[in-house]
Amino acid sequence: MWLVLAAICLAPPNPAHGQTVSLLAETAMHGATAPAANICAETAPASPLKDALRQVCLRKRPVTADSPTRKTIVIGFVGGFVKHDNAKHPEVQFAAYLRDRYPSAIHAEVFSNHEGQKALHQVYRLLDADADGDLSTAEKEQARIIIYGHSWGASETAAFARELGQKGIPVLLTIQVDIIGKPGQNSSAIPPNVANAVNFYQPRGFLHGHPEILADDPARTRIIGNFRMTYEHRPINCDNYPWFARTFNKPHHEIENDPRVWDQAASLIDSEISSPTSTAQASSPSE
């Protein structure tokens, strides 16, 4: 048991962040693995995953849901040692939902939390409108990027946003779910290139998220909220996870499966896509 818990907590080596590489040289991503299908379209009986996105699936498509404006890039990061295409995780299913909801307005892709450099290469490729192998100031300034993640993926969300900021690329929104900080990352500090940021956390269990995120520059970043989620009297079905996760670390996965969290994330993204000049807003999820 302790070996399992230690494996969850100890960060894997991540030498890629310290390497100097050509940002546009690597365009091959995850191989030929097909992206997850939109779970909202499935006719199978209810499952923990379908339940996690049940409120999202009921959302009406906005009138301007697929406007031909500049495509918004949505990058998701899964937690722990989860693979980018593990369809048992809501982060992967949420990206599939976004691709179906906004087929022309969004590019949504999920990465493992140690694939920050792969995600960076992909963002550069997508922003390189003239395909000249270099990003101009205009191409960077026109970027529309949203980042989300759970656990170590939430830590990578802040780190990835900071790396984009160091390269002069703005971020519309970061969504962090039960942040578990990775060594060497200041996962609660939101860099000034991020316009809006929100944090969902729960305080119980062996692993529990950071209760507060703070803006490096409050004049440039709005913290939408730090929302505390509790499950003592509102348990969430986590049967899509192994028994040891459900036994020793259930609250950390309850928040990952919480339909209220994903509904709030969908609402914030809808706001950014439907009204590109609007300010994202989140309501306080009821406990």
N, C-alpha and C positions, 0 to 999 in steps of 0.2 A: 504494500500500500504506500509506504513512504517513498519507495523508488518511483512509483507512478506520480505521486504528488510533487516530488522533486523535479521530475521530467517536465511537469506542467509549468513550474516556476522558473527553471533555469533557462536563460536565453541561449539560443544557438549562436555559434560564431557567425559574424556578418562582415566578412572582409570586403565585400563589394563596395561598401560605403567609403572605404578608405582608398580605393583605387582611382587612378586617373585614367579615364577611358573616354573615347569619342562617343558623345551622346547620341549621335545619329548613325553610328556604324552598325549597331545591333538592332535589327528590326524584326528578327524572328522572335516570336513570343513564346507561347506555351505549347507549341507543337500542333498537332491536328485534332486535339480534343475538342469536341463540339460543346458549345455553351449550353448551360442548363435550359430546359424548356420552361416557359412561364407556368408556374404551379397553379395560377388562377384559372387556367384553361383546362386543368385536369378534371376528369369526371370520376376519379377514384374516390372511395370513401374518405371521410375526414381522417387526417393524420396530424401529428404534432406540428409538422412544417406548415401544412395548410392552415392549421389553426393560428400559427404565428403570424400569417399574412392575411388572415380572414378579413380584417378591417381594411387593409390595403386593397384587397380584391374587390371590395364593395364600393370603392371610390369611383365617382363618375369622372370620365375623361374630360378635362377642361376644353373649352371651345378652341383655345389656341394651343392645344396639346402637342401639335406637330408642326408648328410654324417653321418656315424655311429660313429662320434667322441662323446666326452662327451656332454650330453644334456645341452643346454643353458636354464636357468630358466628366464622367462620374467614375471615380476610382474607389473600389472597395478593398479592404484588407481583412482577411480572416485571422482568427486568433491562434495561439499555441503553435503546434506543428501541423496545422490543418493545410491540406493542399488547396490550391486556388479553385479547383473544379469539384470540390466535395459538395455534392448537391444536398447533403443532409444538413447543411448549415444555412440559416436564413439569409446571411450576407450574400451567398451565391444566388439564392432564389430571388432576393430583392433586385439584384442586377438584371436577372432575366425578366422580372416584372417591368423594370424601367425600359428595357429594350423593346418590350412589346407595347408599352404605353406611349413611348415616344420614338417610333422607329426611325424618324429622320432628324429629330431634334437632339437626341442624346446618343453618345457612345458610352456604354456602361461596361466595365470590365473589372474583374476581381483578381487579386494577387495574394499570395501568402505574405505574411508580415516581414519576411526576410528577402522579399523580391522588390525592394524599393528601387533599385537601379533598373530593373526591367520595366517597372511602372514609369520611371522617368524617361526611358528611351521611347516608350509608347506615347507618352504625352508630347514629347518633342516631335515625334513623327506626325502625330495628329495636328499639331499646331503649325507645322511647316507647310503652309498653304501653297507656296510656289515650288516646293520640292527641290530647293536648291541646296539642301544639306546644312542650312544655317537658319537660325531664327532671328528675324529682324526685330527691332524695337516694337514696330506696329503689330507683328504677329504675337509677340508676348503680351502686349497691352490688351489685345482683343480676346485673350484667353478667357474662357468661362469654365471653371473647374470646381467640382464638388468632391469632397473626400469623406469616406465614412469607414468605420472599423470597430471591431469588438475585441476587448482584452488586449493582447499584444498588438492586435490590429488597430486598436484605438490609440495605442502609443505610437505606432508607425504613422497613423493619420497626422498627428502633430509634427512628427519628424519629417514626413514627406512634404507637408505644407511649408515647413521651414526651408527645406532644400529648394523648393520651387521659388520661395522668396529670395533666396541668395542668388538665384539666376534671373531675377527680375520678372517673375511670373506671378500674377495675382490669383487668389483663390476666393471664390464666391462664398463658400460655406464648408465648415467641417462638422461632422457628426460623430461624436465619440460615445461608445457604449461600454460601460464598466471597464474603465481604463486600468490595465495592469502595466506598469512602467517597465520598459526594457532597459537593461543597464546601458548607461551612456546617453539615454534620451530623456529630455525634460518634457514629459508627456502631458503635463498640466499647463504649460506655458504656450499660448497661442501667438504665433509670430504676426507682425504688423501687416503682412501682405494678405491676411485673411480678413474678409469683410464681416463675416458672421460665424459664430461658433456656438455649439450646444453640447451639453454633457448629460448623459443619463447614467446613473450609478445606483448600486444597491449596497447596503452596509454589512451584509451577513455572509457567513460561509468562510471556507479556507481562503478563497480568493475573493476579494471585493474591490470595487473600483474606487479611484480617487474621487472624493466628494466635490472637488472644485477645480475648475479651469479658470485661468486668469489671462487677460490680454497683456502682452508686452507693451502695447501702446493703446490704451483705451480710446484715444481719439480716432484711431483708425480701425479698431476691431470692436464689434459689439458682441458681448457675451449674451446670447439669447436666454440662457438659463442653465442652472445645474439642478437637474430634476432627480429627486430621490425616489426610487421605486422600491416597494416592499411586497413580500410574498407570503408573510406568515398566515394571513387569512385569505389569500388569493393565490393558491398554488397554480403553477403553469406546467402543462404536460411537457416533459423532456424525454420522452421515449425514443427520440431520434438520436440520443447520445448513449454511449456505453454505460453499463451498470455502475462502474466506479465513479464516473462523472456525476451520475444522478445521486449516488450515495454520499460522496465526500465533497462535492462541489456544486450542489444543485442550484443555489441562488444565482451563481455566476452564469449558469446556462438558462435559468428561468428568465432573466432579463434579456438574454439573447433570443429567446423564443416569445417574448412578450409582444402581443399584437399592438399594444398601445405605443410602444417604442417605434415600431415600423410604420404605424399610421402617422405618427408625428414626423418621422423622417420623410415619408411620402408627401405630407402636407408642405413641409419646408421646400422640398424640391419642386413641387407643383408651383409654389409661389415664385421661385426663381425662374422657372421655364415659362410660365404663363405671362409674367410681368417682369421682363429682364431688368427694369429700372426700380422695381419695388424692393422693400426691405423685408427680409424673411422674418416670419413671426411664428412662434410655437406657443400653443396653449399648455397650461400645466396639466399633465396627465393625472387623472384621478387615481388615487391609491385604493 
